[in-house]
Amino acid sequence: MFKLTSLNLNGIRSATTKGLEAWLAKTAPDCICVQEVKAQAADVQGKFEQLDGMTGYFHFAEKKGYSGVGVYTRQEPSAVIVGHNSPEFDSEGRYVELRFDTLSAKRSIISCYFPSGSSGEERQQAKFRFLAELYPHLQALKAEREFVLCGDVNIAHQEIDLKNFKGNKKNSGFLPEERAWMTQLLSEAGLVDVYRQLQPTTTDAAYTWWSNRGQAYAKNVGWRLDYHLATPALAALARTESIYKDEKFSDHAPITIEYDWAV
């Protein structure tokens, strides 16, 4: 089994002070995709280049303390792709792809951090531009290789993916346009929401993010924003899923899926 975890760190320095490394040592994933590293190369060097024996590969944002993604893996990749050829968004550190190619298979693991539009209309429009760019990129990638994209998508796809769906229909993360984009990705583009494949009707237990305001975490007023999005052949190999909530490393919970493959 191949154990693949995704976690928005909300800062790698912060998450590691809250017990992340001990949890990784206990759970021993084969690979973990991280988002919102909020660090630059100099911050990582000598400190966070490895976690629990896994080597990290990163796409850092140019802006300090902002965004940034990474993939930690126990096996050396055959290639590392940083960014998705976006003139606007590659400077924000949102996409890193590790390729594990053999003579018989082409397989990628991607860590991706979608923009949030919650700060205002300007960033919401940027989010729409990001979605418009990423869609054909993933379509083209699917035509040439199998992949799993792990990440904070910043979209709750269905009403069962957030607690207060009625009150959030005009809010970023649950806008009709965002949800339609996700529907199109899962239907026309043919990717699979792996968690929903395994847990098609789960509601409260599916949440992976909670606002820091009020008692959202204590009352489980959450959103499902973190995904494994896979090509059908890899999604068919998914066997178990878990969202870990016993400890709080950030405002997101890690989501782990075990796949019946060996890298």
Secondary structure, DSSP 8 states (H G I E B T S, - for coil): -EEEEEEE-S-HHHHHHTTHHHHHHHH--SEEEEE-----HHHHTTTTSEETTEEEEEE--SSTTS--EEEEESS--SEEEES-S-TTTGGG--EEEEEEE-SS-EEEEEEEE----TT-HHHHHHHHHHHHHHHHHHHHHHHH-EEEEEEE-----SGGGBTT-GGGTTSTTS-HHHHHHHHHHHHTS--EEHHHHH-SS--GGG--EE-SSTTTTTTT-EE--EEEEE-HHHHTTEEEEEE--SS-SSSB--EEEEES---
